[in-house]
Amino acid sequence: MEDILEDLTEQEEAVSDEASSPPYNSPFRSTRLHIQRSNVCSRAYFVVVMVFFHVYILNVIALLLYVHYNNGPGDLVSGDGGSSAPVSDTINRLPPPAPSSGKLHVEDYSQSFSLPRIEGIRVGHVQQVSIVPDKTHEMRTLSLKPLLFEIPGFLSEEECRVVVQLAQLKGLMDSQVTAPSQGQEESNQPLLSLSTDEVFSLLDLNQDGLLQKQEIVSHSRSRDGTWLSPDNLRQILTGLEACPTGMLTLGDFRRVYDVSQRSGQAQSGRLLSQFNQRSKHTWLHQGPGSHHVLHTLRNRVISLTRLPSALVELSEPLQVIRYENGDFSNAHHDSSPSHSETTCAHTRLAGNASALTEVSCRYLTVLFYLSSVEEGGESTFPVADNRTYEEQALVQDGVDLTDTQETCGRGNLRMKPTSGTALLWYNHLSDGRGWMGELDEYSLHGDCPVRRGVKWVANSWVNVDPDHQQQTRYQRLVAQRYQAKSGREDHYQSLSHSDLHQDL
């Protein structure tokens, strides 16, 4: 009997287990397990999507911050005080220059400026820029060292003709500078034939038999080597600083002067033809009261370069040059490296201190071709985009690459003059803080001899002092002078580049 009860109990437990657990292949059980697995996958997928979304947002923010800070201060300041859009592949709607009111932007003169730079991207890169209303121009990168651009159609044929006629009306002067032939004195030696003792006597202003630093500085008045070259003066000052007394006796001066002469000869021997040029030129004022075409050109330079208008307005007048058959210009730099003993020609009086020599401080050059040339007359950049720059390498196999009369065809880059085309290049590097840095030695350039036809070009330079405070002080002095002048006069008088220096 007990065995029967145990069997019944086991059967009931088996039935109960089957009732509580559906069979493995039951559709209900399969569906239930599928729902559980789907829930687990959805939760993991949601987590992955959210993580990816947050990482994407962080990357976008980081990219925006990088672009903002990498553009530099130059993109934040434009000539009229507004924001300035960077140049890119798309059309840059730079604000067209406002119609000329005949007034200088005096309010800009006391501002603290930064110097924007156009990005070259790569050689051959083409960007669209807007410098006149309802029209765009193509700007092609020709070189990265120096940063050089070409803008075809920058001027119309009529505008080129007007500029040439204005230059002819003003009158052209001979700009011939001839390098010495063999056996003659070098170009950077004094033109006067003076002995060492005579030079010492001329420098010794108080005739006490000793040379002080101020005597040397006050007598160093030339910038072209007709008295003492900057290299000679540097050598003399170095010798003076080495003397314990801070003064040079006649014996000391003889030693220092002889060394400076040999140093000058060695340097000039490498680049004999650096200042060799033959052409005719004149200067055209672009300020208030000038021809509207000249004023329009200056406004286009402001729009193209995105520089503050005051910097461009206070720069040199427009230089117009005529090259006839056989005329040329050997390779040179438009600007000069800065030294403690030099001062910029355009801000020399603002410095309120004596300097050994004046130099040209030109941040950039905009060159306009005013005519096409039948043969020759190319603009050449002998060392453009070289890996390295060494002055000694400019003389190869006894041939000076800066001598465009002989080696123009060996230059790395040459541009044929085409009427209306403009070239823009930077003569200086950036200092990394939004201002002008060291001279870009790759900006060495010249003009090949004209073989057939006449070549007309114009140079627009933007003068900037490497010393930011010096430049600001100069502009403040100009503003004060202009405001005082405006209060005294009811009629217009031109404010030319040279007048500023004379009146400051």
C-alpha positions, 0 to 999 in steps of 0.5 A: 500500500505504501508503495502505491502511495509513493508512486502516486505522489511522484506522478503528481509532482511530475505533473506539477512540474510539467504544468509549471514549466512549459516545454522547451519548444513552446512558442510562448517560452521562445517569445519570452526569451526573445523579448528579454534578449532584445531589451538587453541589446537595446540598452547597450545600443543606446549607451553606445549611441549616446557616447558617440554623440557626446564625443562628436559634440566635443570634437565640434567644439574643439574644432571651432575653438581651434579655428577661432584661435588659429586665425590670429588677431588679424582676422578680428581687426580690419581697416574700418574696425569691423570683423574681417572674414578669412580668405578661403576657397569660397567667395570672400565677401570683403566689404567694398571700399566706401566712396572717397570722402576726401578725408583721412581716417584720423580716428584710426591713427591712435588705434593699436593695430595688428597685421593680418596675413592671407593664407597661401595654402599651397602653390597653385591654390586659387581663392576667390576674393571680392575687392570691388562691388559686384565682382570677384577676382581669382587670386593664385598662390605662386609661392610660399617662400615668400608668400606670393600671390597673382591677381589677374584683372586687378586694374582695367585697361583704362585705369592702367592708361590713366596711371601711366598718363599721370606719371608722364604728366608728373615727369619721370626721373632717372633711377639708374644705379650702376654697379662698379666695374672691375677695378673700380671701388665697390658700391658700398665704399665711401665715394670720397677718397679719404684716408683713415686719419681724415675720417677720424678727424671728421668724426671727432666733432669736438676735436679732443682726439677721442671718438665717443659714440654720439659723435659717430652716430651724429655723423652717420647721415647716409643710408646708401653708403655714400659716407659710411655703410651700415656694416662699417658703422657696426664694426666701428661701434663694436670696436668702441664698445670693446674699449674699457674707456668707451672711447676710441683713440686714433690708434684704436680707430685705425685698427677698427676702421681697417677691419670694417673696410675689409669686411665691407669688401668681402660682403660686397664681393658676394653681391656686386650687383645688388643695387644695379638698376636702370629705369625711370620713375616718379611718385604719385600722391594717393591722399585727399585731392588725388586723382580718383583712380589713384584713390581707388587703387589705394582702397583696393589695396586696403580691401585686398590686404585687409590691413587697417586703412591708416597703415596704408594711408600713411605709407609711401606714395605710389611709385611708377616705373618705366623700363625701356629697351635694355632696362632692368633691376637686379635682385634686391629686397624691398625692405630691410632687416631691423637692427638696434642701430637702424631706424625706419625712414617713415617713423624716424622722427617719432623715435626721437633718437639718433640712429646710424642709418635709415632703412625702408620698412615695408611689410608688403609689396603690391606691384601693378603691371600697367602694360604688357611687354612684347619680349623680356621684362619678366619679374623674377624671384631667384630663390623662391621656394628654395629649401634653404636660403644662403647668401653664398649660394647666390653665386654659382660657378662664378655667376651671381644669380642676382645679376638679372642681366646675365642670369635672369633665366636661371631664377626659380620663378618668373612672371611675364608682365600682363597689363592689369595684373597685380602681384602681392607678396610679404617682405617680412614674416610674422612675429607670431604675435600679430605684428611684423617679424624678421625679413623674409630673405626669400622675397629677393626679386628683380626685373629682367631686361626688356628686349622689345617694347616698354614696361610700365609698373607701379609699386604700392608699399605698406610701411610698418615699423617693427617696433609696435610702440614706435608705429603707434607713436608715429600715427598719434603724432600725425593725428595731432598734426592733421587735427591742428592743421584742419583747425587752422585751414578752411581749404585743402592742402595735400598731406604727402608722405614727405611732408609728414616727416618735414613737419613732425 
